[in-house]
Amino acid sequence: MKSRIKDAFAVWVTGLPASGKSTLVTSLKAQLADRGIDVAVLESDVLRKILTLQPRYDEQERDAFYRQMVYIGTLLTQHGVPVIFDATANRRLYRDLARGEIPRFMEVYVDCPLATCIARDPKGIYRKAREGEADTVPGLQSAYEPPEKPDLIVDGDRERPEAAAQRVMIKLAEKGYFRDN
């Protein structure tokens, strides 16, 4: 069964660091590929190495970085490439900028308790904060503004990534972002 995209869309997967965003994105990308939909994943850690040579993670640098990220996503969707944003984007205005620029946009919030994120800490972000090497970790030293009206909420603490990705797929289909042939 092959799917066709009517017009490109974007999904922004947001949540605290170590909430399960990347794991969800990996599963979602695979499920989309199973339907013949090839997506571009804009992963903030990868893009930051390219767009921000010496990241400071302060508000000014984050504003510039997320504007660049949204621009890339907008450009891709305008050229027919579906996009998944895999990025904390700790302020709503970053995600709202994408929502305003990309007509077929969906926001997925991976809700996970801070204690669970700290326990997971695969990249050592929270450890660096604890040891004084980082001072702008979202949810810890910098505010994280969860979406006010996300299209979907995933339980990053309890929900299996495959099941969560399937729920995202259902929501994408409900919105008419792809159709099965």
Beta strands, then each sheet from edge to edge (+ up, - down):
strand 1: 3-4
strand 2: 10-14
strand 3: 40-43
strand 4: 83-86
strand 5: 105-111
strand 6: 152-155
strand 7: 179-180
sheet 1: 1+ 7-
sheet 2: 3+ 4+ 2+ 5+ 6+
end
